[in-house]
Amino acid sequence: METLIAYSTKHGATEKAAKKLAEKIGGSTTLINLKDLRAKSVDLAKFERVAIGGSIYAGSIQKEVKEFCMKNEEILISKRLGIFIFCGNEEQAEDQLAASFSEKIHSGATVKGHFGYEFNFEKLSFMSRFFVKKVSKITESQFRLNEENIAVFAEAL
Ligand SMILES: Cc1cc2nc3c(=O)[nH]c(=O)nc-3n(C[C@H](O)[C@H](O)[C@H](O)COP(=O)(O)O)c2cc1C
């Protein structure tokens, strides 16, 4: 079964999760970064399963994820569909996931997940570091890849 994993990322953490998901799904899996121009011409018809995800900044997922979903909504809900996010606020993960996708995509998805978070202080701007320290009270780099959630997601998809 052909699987597509389409993702977006700002600092690379969601890409690590997407690669881990591809590893767990195995078989014939294509990974695309939605910021890559080639993503615009991806032929969805050849995939039976699609997983789409991104990371959350100030409550929102990347605009490339929203645009991809909006443009392909009908075809996406006709597939086995999974949606996921990478986000620092795990308590709000389900609400942030629901707010990131249209009602049609959210209710049409077979599986939904949150895969962890990364705060990489070396990659963050001064303002972002300030924001993270103030809002999240995190003062040093942290990385959590929730392999259990990724495995459950891969199995259910
Ligand atoms: C400036 C900033 C704002 C953030 N806002 C949120 C947020 O509103 N909700 C949340 O759950 N996580 C938030 N995060 C955490 C990111 O979602 C997390 O760092 C994620 O791992 C980033 O993934 P990426 O490297 O793939 O972009 C924020 C992080 C930064 C640096």
PDBQT file of the ligand as one rigid body, heavy atoms in Angstrom, charges set to zero:
ROOT
HETATM    1  C1  LIG A 201       7.929  30.992  19.570  1.00  0.00    +0.000 C 
HETATM    2  C2  LIG A 201       7.299  29.657  19.836  1.00  0.00    +0.000 A 
HETATM    3  C3  LIG A 201       5.907  29.550  19.987  1.00  0.00    +0.000 A 
HETATM    4  C4  LIG A 201       5.322  28.302  20.269  1.00  0.00    +0.000 A 
HETATM    5  N1  LIG A 201       3.960  28.228  20.430  1.00  0.00    +0.000 NA
HETATM    6  C5  LIG A 201       3.410  27.050  20.769  1.00  0.00    +0.000 A 
HETATM    7  C6  LIG A 201       2.006  26.942  20.993  1.00  0.00    +0.000 A 
HETATM    8  O1  LIG A 201       1.221  27.888  20.863  1.00  0.00    +0.000 OA
HETATM    9  N2  LIG A 201       1.509  25.735  21.376  1.00  0.00    +0.000 N 
HETATM   10  C7  LIG A 201       2.307  24.642  21.525  1.00  0.00    +0.000 A 
HETATM   11  O2  LIG A 201       1.800  23.580  21.901  1.00  0.00    +0.000 OA
HETATM   12  N3  LIG A 201       3.642  24.700  21.268  1.00  0.00    +0.000 NA
HETATM   13  C8  LIG A 201       4.200  25.863  20.883  1.00  0.00    +0.000 A 
HETATM   14  N4  LIG A 201       5.535  25.935  20.630  1.00  0.00    +0.000 N 
HETATM   15  C9  LIG A 201       6.342  24.717  20.650  1.00  0.00    +0.000 C 
HETATM   16  C10 LIG A 201       6.569  24.150  19.238  1.00  0.00    +0.000 C 
HETATM   17  O3  LIG A 201       5.379  23.638  18.705  1.00  0.00    +0.000 OA
HETATM   18  C11 LIG A 201       7.635  23.058  19.356  1.00  0.00    +0.000 C 
HETATM   19  O4  LIG A 201       8.841  23.681  19.686  1.00  0.00    +0.000 OA
HETATM   20  C12 LIG A 201       7.789  22.184  18.133  1.00  0.00    +0.000 C 
HETATM   21  O5  LIG A 201       8.590  21.100  18.503  1.00  0.00    +0.000 OA
HETATM   22  C13 LIG A 201       8.430  22.900  16.964  1.00  0.00    +0.000 C 
HETATM   23  O6  LIG A 201       8.564  21.988  15.896  1.00  0.00    +0.000 OA
HETATM   24  P1  LIG A 201       9.344  22.325  14.531  1.00  0.00    +0.000 P 
HETATM   25  O7  LIG A 201      10.801  22.405  14.841  1.00  0.00    +0.000 OA
HETATM   26  O8  LIG A 201       9.011  21.175  13.640  1.00  0.00    +0.000 OA
HETATM   27  O9  LIG A 201       8.785  23.603  13.978  1.00  0.00    +0.000 OA
HETATM   28  C14 LIG A 201       6.132  27.146  20.347  1.00  0.00    +0.000 A 
HETATM   29  C15 LIG A 201       7.536  27.264  20.171  1.00  0.00    +0.000 A 
HETATM   30  C16 LIG A 201       8.111  28.474  19.918  1.00  0.00    +0.000 A 
HETATM   31  C17 LIG A 201       9.599  28.560  19.736  1.00  0.00    +0.000 C 
ENDROOT
TORSDOF 0
